[in-house]
Amino acid sequence: MDKLDLFNLLIRVPVLLLALTLHEFCHGYFAYRMGDPTAYLQGRLSLNPLRHLDPLGALCLLFAPIGWAKPVPINPLNFHDRRKGILVSTAAGPGSNLVQAVAFALLLRFVLHAGGGVEAFLTGREPPFYHVAFMLCDVGVWINVGLAIFNCLPLFPLDGFHITLQLLPPASRERFAGMKLYGPFLILGLVLAENVLEVHILRSLITTPVDFLLDYVTGLKGL
C-alpha cells in the first residue's frame, strides 16, 4: 500500500465508523421511541462503534462502494403501531446518513472558503490542514450518500426491502415478501458487476445525489 492509499484509508476510517454507528444507533433509538426496547436491552442503543461493527461489511465499504454494519435487533411485536414502527425505525438508518451527508457538504463549503477558495484547492496552494479537512468532508459526502442509496434498494435484507414491504398494499405484500430469497443474490450480482465487470450501476446511482450536494449545498456551482 503506497502513501496515497494509506492516507485515503486513514481518512475513510473515522468517517466510516461515524456513518455506520449513527446508522445503527438511529435504527435502535427510533425503535425504542416506537415501543420496542430490544436494542436497548441488548446494549445496541450505543454510540460505541465496536457494538455495531461488522468486520466484513466495514472492509467492503473501505474498498468498495457498498458496505454494512451488524443489524440492530428489532421486534415488531413490541411496536405501538406495527406498520408505523417498522417504517420509522427502518427509515431512520438511511435517513441518518442523508443528514450526515448534508452536514459534511455544509462543512466542506466552510473549508473551501476558509482555505482560500476553490482556486487555492485546484492549484494545491491550500494549507495542509484544510487539504485534510477537504478530503475528510468529501469522503463524508460520498460514504454517507452511498450508504443511504445502497440501503434503500428494495432488496432483502436491506432497509429498502422492509420499507417497500410496508408501503405496498396488503394484496401485494405476500408476493413481494416471496422475493426475499433472491435479494442476497441480486446484491452479489450488483457487487460483481461493479468490481469485476466494471458495470457501474451502484456508482451511477450514488453519483447523481453526490453531485447535487456538491453543486447546491457546498456551493461549487456558484463559485
Backbone as CSV, one residue per row, in Angstrom:
resi,resn,N_x,N_y,N_z,CA_x,CA_y,CA_z,C_x,C_y,C_z
1,MET,0.855,-1.209,0.000,0.000,0.000,0.000,0.883,1.247,0.000
2,ASP,0.701,2.129,-0.981,1.540,3.315,-1.027,1.005,4.402,-0.106
3,LYS,1.744,5.518,-0.041,1.382,6.568,0.903,0.013,7.159,0.610
4,LEU,-0.293,7.322,-0.675,-1.579,7.908,-1.033,-2.721,7.001,-0.602
5,ASP,-2.555,5.703,-0.827,-3.590,4.768,-0.417,-3.751,4.762,1.103
6,LEU,-2.642,4.798,1.821,-2.695,4.819,3.279,-3.370,6.089,3.772
7,PHE,-3.074,7.218,3.141,-3.699,8.491,3.514,-5.210,8.423,3.311
8,ASN,-5.622,7.920,2.151,-7.057,7.806,1.877,-7.743,6.858,2.849
9,LEU,-7.053,5.783,3.215,-7.615,4.822,4.158,-7.796,5.457,5.527
10,LEU,-6.808,6.231,5.968,-6.895,6.896,7.269,-7.997,7.951,7.284
11,ILE,-8.287,8.531,6.140,-9.379,9.496,6.038,-10.726,8.779,6.101
12,ARG,-10.819,7.634,5.438,-12.095,6.922,5.337,-12.520,6.266,6.648
13,VAL,-11.557,5.782,7.443,-11.901,5.003,8.638,-12.783,5.771,9.627
14,PRO,-12.418,6.996,10.072,-13.289,7.693,11.027,-14.652,8.050,10.448
15,VAL,-14.679,8.410,9.155,-15.963,8.732,8.513,-16.841,7.488,8.459
16,LEU,-16.235,6.369,8.109,-16.958,5.107,8.027,-17.523,4.696,9.383
17,LEU,-16.706,4.788,10.425,-17.162,4.412,11.761,-18.324,5.288,12.219
18,LEU,-18.229,6.590,11.958,-19.313,7.502,12.329,-20.581,7.189,11.551
19,ALA,-20.453,6.958,10.249,-21.611,6.701,9.395,-22.339,5.426,9.807
20,LEU,-21.593,4.346,10.030,-22.202,3.069,10.409,-22.783,3.124,11.815
21,THR,-22.077,3.777,12.735,-22.537,3.840,14.127,-23.842,4.614,14.242
22,LEU,-23.900,5.798,13.632,-25.136,6.595,13.704,-26.282,5.912,12.970
23,HIS,-25.969,5.218,11.869,-26.995,4.478,11.123,-27.674,3.457,12.036
24,GLU,-26.882,2.625,12.710,-27.451,1.578,13.553,-28.047,2.155,14.840
25,PHE,-27.411,3.171,15.398,-27.955,3.805,16.596,-29.353,4.355,16.325
26,CYS,-29.524,4.995,15.178,-30.836,5.576,14.843,-31.895,4.498,14.643
27,HIS,-31.522,3.368,14.043,-32.461,2.239,13.975,-32.962,1.895,15.373
28,GLY,-32.014,1.684,16.289,-32.367,1.273,17.640,-33.096,2.347,18.426
29,TYR,-32.661,3.602,18.285,-33.265,4.695,19.038,-34.723,4.906,18.647
30,PHE,-34.978,4.938,17.339,-36.358,5.174,16.901,-37.247,3.954,17.141
31,ALA,-36.663,2.758,17.122,-37.436,1.573,17.505,-37.832,1.678,18.979
32,TYR,-36.897,2.144,19.810,-37.167,2.335,21.238,-38.273,3.365,21.452
33,ARG,-38.217,4.455,20.691,-39.242,5.500,20.811,-40.603,5.012,20.341
34,MET,-40.602,4.022,19.442,-41.865,3.489,18.922,-42.385,2.312,19.747
35,GLY,-41.653,1.971,20.837,-42.168,0.959,21.754,-41.373,-0.322,21.852
36,ASP,-40.296,-0.470,21.083,-39.525,-1.710,21.107,-38.187,-1.499,21.828
37,PRO,-38.004,-2.103,23.012,-36.766,-1.909,23.787,-35.677,-2.952,23.485
38,THR,-35.862,-3.768,22.437,-34.941,-4.877,22.177,-33.494,-4.408,22.044
39,ALA,-33.262,-3.409,21.213,-31.897,-2.908,21.008,-31.322,-2.347,22.305
40,TYR,-32.142,-1.648,23.072,-31.694,-1.085,24.347,-31.282,-2.194,25.322
41,LEU,-32.106,-3.235,25.409,-31.838,-4.328,26.350,-30.602,-5.133,25.959
42,GLN,-30.259,-5.130,24.675,-29.090,-5.867,24.201,-27.840,-4.986,24.090
43,GLY,-27.930,-3.764,24.609,-26.766,-2.881,24.622,-26.413,-2.289,23.276
44,ARG,-27.371,-2.279,22.326,-27.090,-1.758,20.996,-27.532,-0.308,20.821
45,LEU,-28.161,0.236,21.858,-28.543,1.653,21.804,-27.341,2.447,22.294
46,SER,-26.290,2.417,21.469,-24.993,2.932,21.889,-24.300,3.637,20.729
47,LEU,-23.450,4.618,21.076,-22.631,5.303,20.080,-21.206,4.743,20.033
48,ASN,-21.017,3.597,20.672,-19.730,2.899,20.626,-19.657,2.106,19.312
49,PRO,-18.750,2.461,18.395,-18.692,1.774,17.090,-18.486,0.267,17.197
50,LEU,-17.774,-0.184,18.243,-17.476,-1.608,18.377,-18.730,-2.448,18.594
51,ARG,-19.792,-1.826,19.084,-21.039,-2.560,19.306,-21.818,-2.781,18.007
52,HIS,-21.454,-2.058,16.966,-22.205,-2.133,15.713,-21.386,-2.660,14.544
53,LEU,-20.088,-2.784,14.727,-19.207,-3.076,13.598,-19.347,-4.518,13.119
54,ASP,-19.511,-4.678,11.819,-19.417,-5.974,11.163,-18.122,-5.944,10.350
55,PRO,-17.127,-6.752,10.697,-15.812,-6.648,10.037,-15.868,-6.751,8.519
56,LEU,-16.623,-7.710,7.992,-16.695,-7.884,6.542,-17.378,-6.689,5.882
57,GLY,-18.473,-6.220,6.481,-19.186,-5.074,5.919,-18.345,-3.812,5.919
58,ALA,-17.554,-3.629,6.994,-16.684,-2.455,7.076,-15.572,-2.516,6.032
59,LEU,-14.999,-3.698,5.838,-13.953,-3.861,4.820,-14.492,-3.582,3.427
60,CYS,-15.715,-4.047,3.153,-16.329,-3.802,1.840,-16.515,-2.313,1.608
61,LEU,-16.923,-1.593,2.648,-17.154,-0.159,2.488,-15.848,0.619,2.372
62,LEU,-14.770,0.074,2.940,-13.472,0.727,2.804,-12.936,0.641,1.381
63,PHE,-13.178,-0.497,0.736,-12.551,-0.736,-0.561,-13.545,-0.862,-1.708
64,ALA,-14.838,-0.722,-1.434,-15.862,-0.840,-2.469,-16.939,0.204,-2.186
65,PRO,-17.878,0.417,-3.118,-18.884,1.458,-2.915,-20.037,1.051,-2.006
66,ILE,-20.012,-0.168,-1.428,-21.089,-0.591,-0.542,-20.516,-1.190,0.728
67,GLY,-21.368,-1.364,1.736,-20.947,-1.981,2.971,-22.110,-2.013,3.946
68,TRP,-21.869,-2.560,5.141,-22.945,-2.702,6.104,-22.374,-2.842,7.503
69,ALA,-23.253,-2.693,8.508,-22.882,-2.907,9.901,-23.692,-4.086,10.435
70,LYS,-23.464,-4.442,11.701,-24.217,-5.522,12.330,-25.637,-5.027,12.595
71,PRO,-26.656,-5.685,12.032,-28.029,-5.175,12.167,-28.477,-5.066,13.620
72,VAL,-29.183,-3.991,13.930,-29.755,-3.805,15.257,-30.989,-4.700,15.388
73,PRO,-31.095,-5.458,16.477,-32.274,-6.337,16.641,-33.538,-5.533,16.909
74,ILE,-34.597,-5.861,16.191,-35.883,-5.188,16.351,-36.983,-6.241,16.411
75,ASN,-37.904,-6.096,17.344,-39.053,-6.990,17.465,-40.318,-6.197,17.155
76,PRO,-40.853,-6.331,15.939,-42.026,-5.533,15.538,-43.243,-5.749,16.424
77,LEU,-43.301,-6.871,17.150,-44.454,-7.152,18.005,-44.546,-6.169,19.171
78,ASN,-43.431,-5.487,19.458,-43.422,-4.524,20.571,-43.886,-3.133,20.170
79,PHE,-43.985,-2.858,18.887,-44.359,-1.515,18.452,-45.803,-1.193,18.825
80,HIS,-46.042,0.061,19.196,-47.398,0.506,19.489,-48.249,0.416,18.222
81,ASP,-47.674,0.821,17.110,-48.289,0.704,15.784,-47.271,-0.044,14.925
82,ARG,-47.559,-1.327,14.623,-46.553,-2.185,13.998,-46.049,-1.624,12.670
83,ARG,-46.968,-1.243,11.781,-46.565,-0.762,10.455,-45.770,0.537,10.555
84,LYS,-46.278,1.481,11.352,-45.587,2.756,11.511,-44.236,2.569,12.188
85,GLY,-44.175,1.670,13.173,-42.936,1.414,13.874,-41.860,0.866,12.960
86,ILE,-42.246,-0.075,12.097,-41.285,-0.649,11.156,-40.798,0.413,10.182
87,LEU,-41.717,1.219,9.653,-41.346,2.261,8.697,-40.394,3.284,9.310
88,VAL,-40.742,3.789,10.483,-39.950,4.840,11.105,-38.571,4.328,11.523
89,SER,-38.539,3.186,12.216,-37.257,2.671,12.706,-36.357,2.236,11.561
90,THR,-36.935,1.723,10.483,-36.130,1.284,9.343,-35.592,2.472,8.554
91,ALA,-36.452,3.457,8.300,-36.041,4.626,7.518,-35.055,5.507,8.275
92,ALA,-35.017,5.374,9.606,-34.123,6.206,10.411,-32.658,5.961,10.082
93,GLY,-32.311,4.735,9.697,-30.918,4.415,9.378,-30.395,5.184,8.178
94,PRO,-30.967,4.940,6.984,-30.518,5.719,5.824,-30.789,7.208,5.968
95,GLY,-31.836,7.565,6.717,-32.105,8.981,6.952,-30.962,9.652,7.693
96,SER,-30.363,8.938,8.646,-29.231,9.500,9.392,-28.038,9.729,8.475
97,ASN,-27.872,8.862,7.479,-26.761,9.030,6.538,-26.980,10.228,5.619
98,LEU,-28.220,10.480,5.229,-28.503,11.665,4.415,-28.228,12.939,5.205
99,VAL,-28.600,12.945,6.487,-28.331,14.111,7.343,-26.826,14.331,7.471
100,GLN,-26.083,13.243,7.656,-24.622,13.359,7.752,-24.024,13.867,6.442
101,ALA,-24.550,13.398,5.312,-24.038,13.835,4.012,-24.223,15.338,3.836
102,VAL,-25.392,15.848,4.215,-25.658,17.286,4.120,-24.733,18.054,5.069
103,ALA,-24.535,17.515,6.281,-23.662,18.177,7.254,-22.227,18.254,6.726
104,PHE,-21.744,17.180,6.147,-20.389,17.179,5.580,-20.291,18.146,4.403
105,ALA,-21.353,18.240,3.595,-21.349,19.166,2.459,-21.306,20.613,2.933
106,LEU,-22.042,20.921,3.993,-22.015,22.276,4.555,-20.644,22.594,5.144
107,LEU,-20.056,21.608,5.825,-18.720,21.798,6.382,-17.689,21.974,5.270
108,LEU,-17.889,21.265,4.175,-16.992,21.391,3.027,-17.058,22.799,2.442
109,ARG,-18.247,23.374,2.438,-18.404,24.761,1.955,-17.561,25.722,2.796
110,PHE,-17.618,25.517,4.118,-16.827,26.368,5.019,-15.331,26.163,4.785
111,VAL,-14.902,24.897,4.639,-13.484,24.583,4.441,-12.963,25.229,3.168
112,LEU,-13.752,25.198,2.099,-13.329,25.793,0.831,-13.051,27.289,0.983
113,HIS,-13.945,27.984,1.669,-13.777,29.429,1.837,-12.638,29.740,2.805
114,ALA,-12.567,28.996,3.915,-11.525,29.252,4.907,-10.137,28.897,4.380
115,GLY,-10.070,27.944,3.445,-8.783,27.515,2.920,-8.284,28.300,1.734
116,GLY,-9.000,29.366,1.372,-8.514,30.222,0.290,-9.332,30.169,-0.976
117,GLY,-10.471,29.433,-0.953,-11.317,29.379,-2.133,-10.987,28.195,-3.036
118,VAL,-11.852,27.977,-4.014,-11.718,26.839,-4.911,-10.402,26.878,-5.673
119,GLU,-9.991,28.064,-6.099,-8.758,28.182,-6.888,-7.549,27.695,-6.106
120,ALA,-7.506,27.986,-4.812,-6.383,27.545,-3.982,-6.311,26.027,-3.922
121,PHE,-7.479,25.381,-3.847,-7.514,23.920,-3.782,-7.157,23.306,-5.138
122,LEU,-7.596,23.951,-6.217,-7.299,23.429,-7.554,-5.817,23.531,-7.892
123,THR,-5.151,24.535,-7.351,-3.730,24.734,-7.657,-2.811,24.175,-6.568
124,GLY,-3.392,23.565,-5.538,-2.580,22.965,-4.484,-1.955,23.963,-3.537
125,ARG,-2.512,25.161,-3.440,-1.945,26.200,-2.572,-2.656,26.299,-1.223
126,GLU,-3.611,25.395,-0.952,-4.315,25.443,0.317,-3.414,24.924,1.442
127,PRO,-3.575,25.436,2.678,-2.794,24.940,3.814,-3.049,23.444,4.038
128,PRO,-2.045,22.703,4.539,-2.188,21.246,4.728,-3.405,20.853,5.556
129,PHE,-3.676,21.628,6.627,-4.835,21.294,7.468,-6.120,21.322,6.666
130,TYR,-6.281,22.336,5.800,-7.505,22.458,5.013,-7.584,21.389,3.930
131,HIS,-6.424,20.933,3.455,-6.430,19.837,2.483,-6.992,18.565,3.127
132,VAL,-6.546,18.273,4.342,-7.053,17.091,5.055,-8.535,17.257,5.366
133,ALA,-8.935,18.453,5.799,-10.342,18.711,6.111,-11.205,18.567,4.864
134,PHE,-10.690,19.049,3.731,-11.422,18.915,2.460,-11.630,17.445,2.115
135,MET,-10.566,16.653,2.204,-10.668,15.225,1.903,-11.651,14.527,2.833
136,LEU,-11.599,14.880,4.126,-12.486,14.270,5.120,-13.949,14.555,4.796
137,CYS,-14.248,15.802,4.469,-15.629,16.190,4.164,-16.111,15.568,2.855
138,ASP,-15.237,15.554,1.854,-15.600,14.969,0.566,-15.914,13.489,0.719
139,VAL,-15.054,12.768,1.434,-15.291,11.349,1.688,-16.570,11.159,2.507
140,GLY,-16.823,12.078,3.444,-18.036,12.003,4.251,-19.299,12.083,3.411
141,VAL,-19.280,12.934,2.401,-20.435,13.038,1.496,-20.610,11.732,0.717
142,TRP,-19.522,11.241,0.123,-19.597,10.033,-0.705,-20.033,8.800,0.077
143,ILE,-19.434,8.573,1.244,-19.753,7.380,2.029,-21.193,7.411,2.515
144,ASN,-21.640,8.556,3.012,-22.990,8.622,3.567,-24.069,8.555,2.495
145,VAL,-23.838,9.196,1.360,-24.795,9.060,0.256,-24.798,7.613,-0.230
146,GLY,-23.611,7.015,-0.334,-23.521,5.618,-0.765,-24.286,4.691,0.156
147,LEU,-24.124,4.868,1.469,-24.839,4.039,2.431,-26.354,4.229,2.333
148,ALA,-26.779,5.479,2.204,-28.207,5.762,2.123,-28.824,5.144,0.875
149,ILE,-28.192,5.333,-0.280,-28.720,4.803,-1.537,-28.719,3.285,-1.526
150,PHE,-27.602,2.688,-1.133,-27.496,1.229,-1.120,-28.535,0.615,-0.197
151,ASN,-28.680,1.172,1.012,-29.624,0.599,1.971,-31.082,0.799,1.578
152,CYS,-31.348,1.738,0.682,-32.724,1.976,0.242,-33.120,1.121,-0.965
153,LEU,-32.196,0.326,-1.480,-32.567,-0.588,-2.569,-33.580,-1.600,-2.042
154,PRO,-34.648,-1.888,-2.802,-35.704,-2.798,-2.316,-35.317,-4.264,-2.422
155,LEU,-34.172,-4.604,-1.851,-33.653,-5.971,-1.898,-33.418,-6.472,-0.480
156,PHE,-33.888,-7.658,-0.171,-33.664,-8.253,1.141,-32.183,-8.591,1.300
157,PRO,-31.556,-8.293,2.443,-32.134,-7.837,3.723,-31.972,-6.344,3.961
158,LEU,-31.863,-5.536,2.932,-31.616,-4.111,3.080,-32.841,-3.380,3.618
159,ASP,-32.619,-2.176,4.143,-33.717,-1.378,4.702,-34.805,-1.124,3.676
160,GLY,-34.400,-0.908,2.437,-35.376,-0.598,1.393,-36.394,-1.701,1.176
161,PHE,-35.993,-2.936,1.400,-36.930,-4.051,1.256,-38.048,-3.937,2.287
162,HIS,-37.680,-3.680,3.545,-38.674,-3.611,4.621,-39.553,-2.367,4.481
163,ILE,-38.974,-1.271,4.002,-39.772,-0.065,3.777,-40.779,-0.303,2.659
164,THR,-40.313,-0.875,1.552,-41.196,-1.160,0.415,-42.312,-2.109,0.823
165,LEU,-41.969,-3.122,1.609,-42.954,-4.114,2.051,-44.093,-3.453,2.815
166,GLN,-43.773,-2.479,3.651,-44.803,-1.808,4.441,-45.612,-0.805,3.615
167,LEU,-45.019,-0.279,2.542,-45.714,0.711,1.716,-46.640,0.073,0.683
168,LEU,-46.418,-1.200,0.383,-47.251,-1.891,-0.609,-48.645,-2.163,-0.044
169,PRO,-49.649,-2.220,-0.909,-50.983,-2.622,-0.453,-50.947,-4.072,0.029
170,PRO,-51.827,-4.421,0.975,-51.803,-5.776,1.561,-51.799,-6.894,0.524
171,ALA,-52.509,-6.706,-0.583,-52.610,-7.768,-1.587,-51.275,-8.069,-2.260
172,SER,-50.364,-7.092,-2.255,-49.085,-7.267,-2.942,-47.938,-7.651,-2.008
173,ARG,-48.163,-7.527,-0.702,-47.069,-7.749,0.244,-46.557,-9.183,0.242
174,GLU,-47.477,-10.140,0.206,-47.059,-11.540,0.255,-46.226,-11.913,-0.964
175,ARG,-46.632,-11.417,-2.123,-45.882,-11.709,-3.349,-44.492,-11.068,-3.298
176,PHE,-44.433,-9.829,-2.795,-43.139,-9.149,-2.702,-42.247,-9.826,-1.650
177,ALA,-42.854,-10.251,-0.524,-42.096,-10.923,0.528,-41.491,-12.229,0.020
178,GLY,-42.133,-12.853,-0.952,-41.618,-14.091,-1.518,-40.333,-13.910,-2.291
179,MET,-39.961,-12.655,-2.563,-38.724,-12.377,-3.303,-37.503,-12.282,-2.382
180,LYS,-37.715,-12.497,-1.067,-36.609,-12.425,-0.114,-35.451,-13.332,-0.514
181,LEU,-35.781,-14.499,-1.033,-34.761,-15.491,-1.379,-33.765,-14.962,-2.402
182,TYR,-34.235,-14.086,-3.296,-33.384,-13.625,-4.390,-32.557,-12.388,-4.024
183,GLY,-32.907,-11.714,-2.932,-32.232,-10.476,-2.565,-30.721,-10.580,-2.447
184,PRO,-30.208,-11.518,-1.631,-28.744,-11.619,-1.492,-28.030,-11.893,-2.812
185,PHE,-28.659,-12.686,-3.689,-28.028,-12.992,-4.978,-28.006,-11.763,-5.892
186,LEU,-29.073,-10.955,-5.828,-29.103,-9.726,-6.625,-28.070,-8.723,-6.113
187,ILE,-27.917,-8.652,-4.790,-26.904,-7.762,-4.217,-25.509,-8.214,-4.636
188,LEU,-25.273,-9.522,-4.569,-23.983,-10.064,-5.003,-23.739,-9.748,-6.473
189,GLY,-24.799,-9.855,-7.293,-24.673,-9.530,-8.708,-24.286,-8.082,-8.936
190,LEU,-24.859,-7.170,-8.149,-24.516,-5.756,-8.260,-23.055,-5.509,-7.885
191,VAL,-22.602,-6.200,-6.830,-21.214,-6.044,-6.386,-20.254,-6.570,-7.458
192,LEU,-20.554,-7.733,-8.009,-19.697,-8.310,-9.047,-19.694,-7.441,-10.301
193,ALA,-20.869,-6.913,-10.660,-20.944,-6.040,-11.829,-20.095,-4.791,-11.635
194,GLU,-20.082,-4.292,-10.396,-19.344,-3.066,-10.087,-17.834,-3.285,-10.099
195,ASN,-17.396,-4.388,-9.491,-15.971,-4.575,-9.234,-15.274,-5.531,-10.197
196,VAL,-16.022,-6.401,-10.857,-15.422,-7.369,-11.775,-15.709,-6.992,-13.227
197,LEU,-16.967,-6.759,-13.529,-17.357,-6.439,-14.904,-17.228,-4.953,-15.216
198,GLU,-17.015,-4.130,-14.165,-16.908,-2.677,-14.311,-18.164,-2.073,-14.945
199,VAL,-19.310,-2.636,-14.585,-20.608,-2.064,-14.944,-21.074,-1.292,-13.708
200,HIS,-20.952,0.010,-13.749,-21.083,0.825,-12.539,-22.533,1.245,-12.276
201,ILE,-23.360,0.270,-11.938,-24.762,0.561,-11.628,-24.863,1.310,-10.304
202,LEU,-24.236,0.765,-9.270,-24.283,1.404,-7.951,-23.640,2.780,-7.979
203,ARG,-22.490,2.874,-8.625,-21.783,4.158,-8.677,-22.629,5.220,-9.379
204,SER,-23.363,4.804,-10.411,-24.231,5.751,-11.126,-25.351,6.249,-10.228
205,LEU,-25.917,5.349,-9.415,-26.985,5.742,-8.503,-26.477,6.714,-7.440
206,ILE,-25.225,6.537,-7.018,-24.659,7.354,-5.958,-24.192,8.715,-6.475
207,THR,-23.659,8.745,-7.705,-23.037,9.959,-8.234,-24.012,11.122,-8.368
208,THR,-25.243,10.854,-8.808,-26.212,11.931,-9.032,-26.520,12.723,-7.763
209,PRO,-26.912,12.055,-6.641,-27.160,12.849,-5.421,-25.895,13.492,-4.856
210,VAL,-24.726,12.851,-5.033,-23.479,13.465,-4.574,-23.210,14.750,-5.349
211,ASP,-23.382,14.700,-6.657,-23.190,15.891,-7.485,-24.141,17.008,-7.066
212,PHE,-25.374,16.636,-6.734,-26.360,17.634,-6.296,-25.889,18.325,-5.018
213,LEU,-25.427,17.526,-4.042,-24.955,18.108,-2.785,-23.740,19.005,-3.000
214,LEU,-22.803,18.539,-3.816,-21.592,19.326,-4.045,-21.901,20.603,-4.816
215,ASP,-22.882,20.559,-5.722,-23.239,21.727,-6.512,-24.041,22.755,-5.707
216,TYR,-25.065,22.275,-4.959,-26.021,23.209,-4.382,-25.861,23.415,-2.877
217,VAL,-25.368,22.411,-2.139,-25.161,22.596,-0.707,-23.763,23.157,-0.442
218,THR,-22.761,22.538,-1.068,-21.406,23.039,-0.921,-21.241,24.395,-1.607
219,GLY,-21.993,24.611,-2.683,-21.950,25.894,-3.382,-20.960,25.941,-4.511
220,LEU,-20.461,24.789,-4.934,-19.467,24.776,-6.018,-20.029,25.293,-7.327
221,LYS,-21.342,25.080,-7.544,-21.923,25.507,-8.812,-21.884,27.015,-8.984
222,GLY,-21.961,27.714,-7.867,-21.992,29.178,-7.967,-20.638,29.825,-7.815
223,LEU,-19.599,29.009,-7.658,-18.271,29.580,-7.422,-17.434,29.595,-8.683
